[in-house]
């Protein structure tokens, strides 16, 4: 009799917990949600966050407020989210740069993977290798050949950033010396490329497209596995002279660690629904993103794999991010 009673109590407890989870998922969110961006307004991360948050607000019937907490290569915003309560009301819109900075900086106060909950990937995009129009190269093969005969340099958004990592990977795989010129952001690097102060830039797509369309720079390759729909005539690095090379950036939504399963499920479903919106897809496609959601587990797998690869490259190349 006691065993039967105990079984009943345990069963009731399990049902109550299940009911609580269902109610939580159904009621979330019941107040405004903050989406933190670790960079200034107007940049790629900010654009993605605002397109996503506007649709999420419609879906959830609650405000989803984008907050720009810029500084320290995104780590100020990331640290705010890492320290927040795991209740789903404080999210981080970030991407590959979050892992690169976490792998190459000695000053970040959090663990780039373990102190966060993966919610969903939002989209991905390759970078573009752009060269100064006066440089006598039209493809990757010619760029490598020229780098073997004279000293070439490439600019990036800063030491330890995605473009820096992409350039270092390229130089190492091609077996050519290329001098890295760090800037404080993509915009000044792009300006100096247009002016001929540097030879090349490994540029994020959002920053590359306007200059390419205006014929101010020459795009010779994209770093992804396949060509970009917005640049159908620009080949991949792998098909134009350096087989095996790929570097794709992704963006996604993170939350604090230890997120309850029901809340995580509600967040993932919300992001998926937002990304299914034709308007959101149009906005993100225009920024050069290939839109695509993921499960939390799929995103976490990508994060762990990327973090290990970036940590190894940073160690081997002696790259220490600037904070």
N, C-alpha and C positions, 0 to 999 in steps of 0.2 A: 504493500500500500504506500509506504514511504517512497519507494522507488518510482511508483506511478505518479505520485504527487510531484516528486522532483522533476520527472520528465515533463509533466504538464507545465510546471513553473518555467523550466528551461525553454519549452516550446513557446510559451506566451512571451517570454523575454525576447526570443528570436523574432517572433512576429512583430513585437513592438518596435524593435530596432529596424526591421524592414519597413514598417509603416512610417517610422520617423524619417528614414532615408527617402521614401517616396514623397512624403509631404515636403521635405526640404527641397527636393529636386523640383517639385511643382511650384513651390513658393519663391524660389530663387529667380531673380533678385527682387527684393521688396523695398529697396532703397537705391540711391545712385551708386554707380560703379565707377571707379577711377581707372583709367588706362594710362599708365606712366610711359613716357618716351624720354629716353636719356639724352636727347639731342635737341637743338633749337628748333623752333617752328620753321616750316618751309622746306625741310630736308626730306629725304626719302622715307625715313621711319615715320616722320610726322604725317606725311601724305597717306601712308598706308593705315596708320592708326586712326586718322580722321574718317577715311572712307569706311573702315570697319566699324568704328564706334557709332557713326550715324545710323547705320543699318541695325546694329545691335540694340540701339535705343528704341527703334521701332518694333523690333521683335520682342524685346523684354518689357516694353512699356515703362521703362525707367531711364533716366538720364545716364549716359555713359560719357563721362567727362575726360577729355584728353588733357593731361598735365605734362608740360615739358620741364623736366628736371635735368637740364644740360650740365655737362662738366665731367672731367676725368674720363674721357672716352666712353661715356655712357654708364660708368660705374656708380655715379651718384644716384641716378634713377634706379639702377638695378639693386643697389643696397637698400633703398627705401622699400622695394617690393620684397626683398629677402627677409626683412625685419617685420613685415606686416603680418597681421593675423591671417591664417589660411582659411578665410571664409568666402573667398571668391569676389570680394568687393575691391580688391587692389590687384591689378593686372599689369604686366609689362609687355609692351610691344617691342620686340628686339629681333636679333637674328644672328648670323654667323659672327659678326663683330663681337658679340657678347662672349662667345667661346674663345675667339682669338685673343681678346684682351685678358680674359681669365687665365688663358694658358701662357701668356707671355709677360704678364705684369706680376711684380712681387708685392704690389700694394693693395690689390683688391681685398676688401674685408669679408668676402664671401666665397663660397665654392660655386663656380659657374654652373655646374650640373646638379650637385647634391643639395644645394640650398634652394632649389626651385622645383616646381611641378610643371611638367610639360603639358600644355593644353591642346594645342594644334598648330601645325604649320599653316601659314597663310598663303605663301607662294615662294617661288624661287626665280632666280635670274642669273645669267652669266655676267661676267664683266666684259669689257671691250678693250682690246689693245689698240690704242690710238697713237698715231705718230704725227709729228710736225710735217705739214705738206711738203716742206723743202727737203725732207730726208728721202734719199733715193731708194725707197723700199715700197713694195706694193703687197707683200705677203710675209708670212712668218719665216719662210725659207730664206728670203732675201734679208730679213732683219737679222737672223742668226748669222748669215754669211758676212754681213757688214760688221756685226759685233766682233767677229774674229779678226777683222782688219783694222779697226779703230775703236777707241773708247766711246761707249755709248752710255747714256744715263736714262733713268726713268723716274718719274715723279709719282708720289702717292699722297693719300690724305693724312699721312703721318706714320711714324715708326710703330710697328705692331698692328697696323690696320689691315683690313682685307686686301686692299690693293698692294700693300707692301708684301704680304705673304704670297699673293699671286705672282708678283714679280720675282721674288726670291725662288719660288718653285720653278718658274720658267727658266731663269738663269742657270739653276742647278741642273735641270733636266737637259737643257740645250748645251751645257758645258761651255758657256761663254761668260766673261766678266761683264757685269752691268752695274753701274754705280747708282745706288738708291738716293734719291733726293726727297726728303720728307717735307711736307707742307702742313699747315694747320687747317686741314680740310680739303675737300675735293675741288672747291671752286678756285682757290688760288693756284692749285696745280694745273687746272684746266686753262686758266688765264695765261700762265707761263708757257704751256704747250702751244697755245694759239700764237703767242708772240715769238716762239722759237727759242726760248731760254732753256728748254729741255727737249730731249729727243722723243720721248714716248711717255705714255701714262697707261697704267692698268686701271681703268676707270669703271665705276659702277654705272650700270646702264642708264639710270635716271639722269645722271650728269653728262653722259656721253651723247645721248641722242640729239639734244638741241644743237650742239656744236657740229655734229656730223651732218645734220640736215642743212645747216647753214654753210657747209663746205669749208669750215674753218680748220678742221683737222681731217686726217684720213684714218678711218677705221679699217684695220687689216685683218682682224680675227676676233671671234668671241670665244670665251674660255669654257663654255658649257659643252655638254655631250652632243648637242645638236644646234643647228642654226636658230637664230631668234626670228620669230615671225615678222617683227618690225624691221629687221635687217636681213632679208632673204638672200641678198647677194654677198653678204659677208660670211666667209667660211669659219669653221671652228679651228682652233689652234691645232687640234689633232689631225685634221684633214689637210692642213695647209703647211705642214712642215715639222711638227713635233708630235708624233704619235704617242698616245698614252696620257697626254696632258689634259686635265680637266680641273676647273675650279668654278663651282657654282655656289652662289650665295643663297641663303634662305632667310625668310622672315617668319616669325610666329609669335604666339602668345604664351607667356609663362605666368605662373602664379607662385605664391610662396610654397615652400615644402610642406608636406604632411596635409595635403588637401583631402577632405572627406570625399569618398568615392561618389556619393550622390551629387555633390556640388561640382566635382570635376566633370561628371557626365553632363550636367546642365550647361556648363561652360563650353564643353566641346560641341554639344548639339547647337548651341547658340552661334558659335563661330562657323560651323558648317552651314547653318541656315543663312548667315550673313553672306558667306562666300558664294552661295547659290544665286544671289541677286545679280541680275544682268547689269544693273547700274554699278554695283561694286566691282564686278568683273571688268567692266569697261574702264573704270577709273584706274584699276591696278594694271590692266593690260597696257594702258596708255603710258604708264610709268615703266614699262618694260618687264613686268612680272608675268610669270606663268602661274596662274592662280591654281591652288590645290590644297585642300584640307588633308588632315591626317588624324589617326587616332593618337591619344597620348603616348601609348607604347611605341608607336612608329616614330614619333618625334623624339622620344627619349633615346631610342636606338641611334638615330642620326646624331643627336647631341653628343653621346658618349664616343661614337666613332670619330666625329670631327674634332672633339676636344683632344683625344689621344694623338691624332695626326698633327694638330697645330702645336701641341706641347712638344712633340718630338722635333718638328721643324724649328721651333723657337730655340730649343736646346742646341741642335746641330749647327744652326746659323748664328747663334749668339744674339738672338733678337730679344730685347727687353722693351716692352711697351712704355711709351711716355704717358705719365698720369697727370 
